[in-house]
């Protein structure tokens, strides 16, 4: 379901999924929890969602991802 939602992401719809004021991105946060899942199809869905997120050109959202999920 999360992967399907990620296909709807673009510069016009990102604001339904990422809240710049509260700096919260539940769609992405919940998906990455399954990054190391035992089932390969789940991991593939997480990768697909991640790629769909990265293709959206929204500077605040991309900064959130870099700040919250990048290795130190």
N, C-alpha and C positions, 0 to 999 in steps of 0.2 A: 504493500500500500504506500509506504513512504517513497519507494522508487517511482511509482506512478505519479505521485504529487510532484516529484522533482522534475518530471518532464514538462510541467506547467510553468517552471521558473523562467522568467525573463526580466528585463529591466522594469516592466510595468507591473508584474505580479510579485516581485521579490518582497515588497512591503507587506504582503499578507503573511509571509513566513518569517521575515527578519524584522525585529522591532529595534530600530536604531536608538530610540530614546531610552529603552531599558537595557539595550545591548544584549538581546536575547534572540536565539535562533533555534527554537525547539526542534524543527525538522532536522537540522544538521546534527544537533547535540544528541538526539535520540538515535539517529542512524549510526553514528560512529561508535556507539556502545556495542554494536554488533560486528565491529571490524575483525575481531578474532573468533568469531563464531565457528563452531565445529562443522557446520554445513557449508559447502562451497557455494551453493546458490545464494545463501544469505550474504556471504562475503562479496560475491559478484554484485548483488543489489546495492550494497553499501558503496562499492567502488563506482558504480553507475551514478548513484545519487551524488557522490562527491564530485564527479566530473561534471554533472549537470549544474551543480552549485558553482563550480569554478568558471564555467563559461559565461555566467552572468556578470556583466560589467557594472558592478555597484561597489564603489570604493569603500564605503563604510562597512558593508558586509564582508568584503575581502579582508579588510583590516581586522575585523572581529575574528575571522578564521585564523589569520596569521598570529594574532595576539593570544588567542585561547587554545589553539591546538598545535602550534609549532613547537618543536623541541627546543629547549633553551640552548 
